[in-house]
Amino acid sequence: MENKICKNCGSPDLVKNRKICVACNRLRSLKYYPNRVDKRKQNIHKCNICDSDYIKWRETQVICPSCYKLSKNTGYKNNQYKKVGCRDEHRVIAENLLERKLNYNEVVHHVDENPTNNNLENLWIMSRHNHAKLHEFLRIQRVAYEKSLGKDSVNCWNIFRVNQTTAWLETTNAKVKKLIELDNQQPSTLKGEGSETKHGTSEQVELKMKI
């Protein structure tokens, strides 16, 4: 069997389905596509978290690939939601307070990012677009806290998460509906003792749905 070598330099390290090696192919690319290489150099930016250089592939990209991987390790899983039959419990609670069905574009956000905490003060209603943007912002902020504070980052992030969420809402002017405010806005004739309404407290709503 004939050994395949590069037709230019004789190297056996050929590019797949080509007659030239990797090094010669790189020189060929520099010769015929110089603008492509210059464009890559122009897209080198500093990471907002670790200050390392990285090639920016998207306009909205602000962190390097290594920090992006860390931001994805949230431990937040959709299968952790409490269920009422086959439906998510937090959506049922929101629909009971709104007295209507949630549309596809409406998402119930857990402020403390704990999918099992369905207390009214922990649930906000927002659009899917704003919900995705908020979680992206919080992931970046969490990685920044982890890299700056080290071992104490977990406790500090649990404290500052709500502050960061509030700051994001003020800067983006995103529209949200807080379930605790909707509960307080119920007519006084429908309210009983304390903060209970015709829908009841969050625990009573949960009990009602389970029955």
C-alpha positions as CSV (number, residue, x, y, z in Angstrom):
1,M,0.0,0.0,0.0
2,E,1.4,3.4,-1.0
3,N,2.1,5.8,1.8
4,K,0.3,9.1,1.4
5,I,2.5,12.2,2.0
6,C,2.0,15.9,1.5
7,K,2.7,16.9,-2.1
8,N,4.4,20.1,-1.0
9,C,6.6,19.2,1.9
10,G,6.4,15.4,2.1
11,S,4.8,15.3,5.6
12,P,2.6,12.3,6.4
13,D,0.2,14.5,8.6
14,L,-2.4,15.0,5.8
15,V,-5.6,16.8,6.1
16,K,-8.6,14.4,5.6
17,N,-9.4,13.9,1.9
18,R,-6.7,16.3,0.9
19,K,-3.2,15.9,-0.6
20,I,-1.5,18.5,1.6
21,C,-0.6,18.4,5.3
22,V,-2.0,20.5,8.2
23,A,0.8,23.0,8.1
24,C,0.6,23.6,4.4
25,N,-3.1,23.9,4.6
26,R,-2.8,26.6,7.2
27,L,-0.4,28.5,5.0
28,R,-2.8,28.1,2.1
29,S,-5.6,29.6,4.2
30,L,-3.5,32.6,5.2
31,K,-2.8,33.2,1.5
32,Y,-6.3,33.0,0.2
33,Y,-8.3,34.1,3.2
34,P,-6.3,36.8,5.0
35,N,-9.4,38.8,6.0
36,R,-10.8,35.8,8.0
37,V,-7.7,35.7,10.2
38,D,-7.8,39.5,10.8
39,K,-11.4,39.3,11.8
40,R,-10.6,36.7,14.4
41,K,-7.9,38.9,15.9
42,Q,-10.3,41.9,16.0
43,N,-12.8,39.8,18.0
44,I,-10.5,39.2,20.9
45,H,-12.0,40.7,24.1
46,K,-11.4,40.7,27.8
47,C,-13.7,38.5,30.0
48,N,-15.8,40.6,32.3
49,I,-15.2,38.1,35.2
50,C,-11.7,36.7,35.0
51,D,-10.1,39.4,32.7
52,S,-8.7,36.7,30.3
53,D,-8.6,37.1,26.5
54,Y,-11.1,35.2,24.5
55,I,-12.5,35.3,20.9
56,K,-16.0,36.8,20.8
57,W,-18.3,34.9,18.6
58,R,-21.6,36.7,19.5
59,E,-22.5,40.3,20.0
60,T,-24.0,39.6,23.4
61,Q,-21.1,37.5,24.6
62,V,-19.4,39.1,27.6
63,I,-17.6,36.2,29.4
64,C,-15.0,33.6,28.3
65,P,-15.9,30.0,27.6
66,S,-14.5,28.7,30.9
67,C,-16.6,31.2,32.9
68,Y,-19.6,30.3,30.8
69,K,-19.3,26.6,31.7
70,L,-19.2,27.6,35.4
71,S,-22.3,29.6,35.0
72,K,-24.2,26.6,33.6
73,N,-23.5,24.6,36.8
74,T,-26.5,25.9,38.7
75,G,-28.0,22.7,40.0
76,Y,-31.4,24.0,38.9
77,K,-33.5,21.2,37.5
78,N,-37.0,21.4,36.1
79,N,-37.9,18.0,37.5
80,Q,-37.6,19.4,41.0
81,Y,-40.9,21.3,40.7
82,K,-43.8,20.3,42.9
83,K,-46.6,18.8,41.0
84,V,-50.4,19.0,41.2
85,G,-51.4,16.1,39.1
86,C,-49.4,16.6,35.9
87,R,-49.1,20.4,36.3
88,D,-46.5,22.5,38.1
89,E,-47.8,23.7,41.4
90,H,-46.4,27.2,41.2
91,R,-48.3,27.8,38.0
92,V,-51.6,26.6,39.5
93,I,-51.1,28.9,42.5
94,A,-50.6,31.9,40.1
95,E,-53.7,31.0,38.1
96,N,-55.8,30.8,41.3
97,L,-54.7,34.3,42.2
98,L,-55.1,35.7,38.7
99,E,-58.4,33.9,38.3
100,R,-57.4,32.9,34.8
101,K,-55.1,30.6,32.9
102,L,-51.5,31.7,32.3
103,N,-50.7,32.1,28.7
104,Y,-47.7,30.5,27.0
105,N,-45.6,33.7,27.3
106,E,-46.0,34.0,31.1
107,V,-43.5,32.3,33.4
108,V,-43.6,32.0,37.2
109,H,-40.1,32.9,38.5
110,H,-38.8,31.6,41.9
111,V,-36.9,34.6,43.4
112,D,-34.6,32.4,45.6
113,E,-34.1,30.0,42.7
114,N,-35.5,27.2,44.8
115,P,-38.0,25.3,42.7
116,T,-39.7,23.7,45.7
117,N,-40.4,27.1,47.5
118,N,-43.8,28.1,46.4
119,N,-44.6,30.8,49.0
120,L,-46.4,33.8,47.5
121,E,-43.5,36.2,48.3
122,N,-41.1,33.9,46.3
123,L,-43.2,33.8,43.1
124,W,-43.1,36.5,40.3
125,I,-44.9,36.4,37.0
126,M,-42.9,37.6,34.0
127,S,-42.4,37.0,30.2
128,R,-40.3,34.1,28.9
129,H,-37.9,36.6,27.3
130,N,-37.3,38.5,30.6
131,H,-37.1,35.3,32.5
132,A,-34.3,34.0,30.3
133,K,-32.5,37.3,30.5
134,L,-32.8,37.4,34.3
135,H,-31.4,33.9,34.8
136,E,-28.5,34.7,32.4
137,F,-27.7,37.9,34.4
138,L,-27.9,36.0,37.7
139,R,-25.6,33.2,36.4
140,I,-22.9,35.7,35.4
141,Q,-23.2,37.5,38.8
142,R,-23.0,34.2,40.6
143,V,-19.7,33.2,38.9
144,A,-18.3,36.6,39.7
145,Y,-19.1,36.1,43.4
146,E,-17.6,32.6,43.3
147,K,-14.3,33.7,41.8
148,S,-14.0,36.8,44.0
149,L,-15.0,35.3,47.4
150,G,-14.0,31.7,47.1
151,K,-15.4,29.5,49.9
152,D,-17.8,32.1,51.3
153,S,-19.4,32.7,47.9
154,V,-22.4,30.4,48.5
155,N,-23.6,32.2,51.6
156,C,-22.9,35.6,50.2
157,W,-24.7,34.8,46.9
158,N,-27.8,33.6,48.8
159,I,-27.9,37.0,50.5
160,F,-27.2,39.2,47.5
161,R,-29.3,37.3,45.0
162,V,-32.5,39.3,45.7
163,N,-30.5,42.6,45.6
164,Q,-29.1,41.6,42.2
165,T,-32.6,40.7,40.9
166,T,-34.0,44.0,42.1
167,A,-31.1,45.9,40.4
168,W,-31.8,44.1,37.2
169,L,-35.5,45.0,37.3
170,E,-34.6,48.6,37.8
171,T,-32.1,48.8,34.9
172,T,-34.3,46.9,32.4
173,N,-37.7,48.2,33.5
174,A,-39.0,44.6,33.0
175,K,-42.7,44.1,33.9
176,V,-43.3,41.6,36.7
177,K,-46.3,40.7,38.8
178,K,-45.6,39.7,42.4
179,L,-48.0,37.2,43.7
180,I,-47.8,38.6,47.2
181,E,-48.9,42.0,45.9
182,L,-51.8,40.4,43.9
183,D,-52.9,38.7,47.1
184,N,-52.8,42.0,49.1
185,Q,-54.8,43.8,46.3
186,Q,-57.8,41.5,46.8
187,P,-61.0,43.4,47.9
188,S,-61.3,43.8,51.7
189,T,-64.7,42.1,51.6
190,L,-63.1,38.9,50.3
191,K,-60.4,39.0,53.0
192,G,-60.5,37.2,56.3
193,E,-58.2,37.5,59.2
194,G,-54.6,38.3,58.7
195,S,-53.3,38.1,55.1
196,E,-55.8,35.5,54.0
197,T,-58.1,36.1,51.0
198,K,-60.7,34.0,49.3
199,H,-57.7,32.2,47.8
200,G,-56.1,31.7,51.3
201,T,-52.5,31.7,52.1
202,S,-50.0,29.8,50.0
203,E,-50.2,26.8,52.4
204,Q,-54.0,26.8,52.1
205,V,-53.9,27.2,48.3
206,E,-51.5,24.2,48.2
207,L,-53.9,22.1,50.4
208,K,-56.9,23.1,48.3
209,M,-55.2,22.0,45.1
210,K,-54.1,18.7,46.5
211,I,-57.7,18.0,47.7
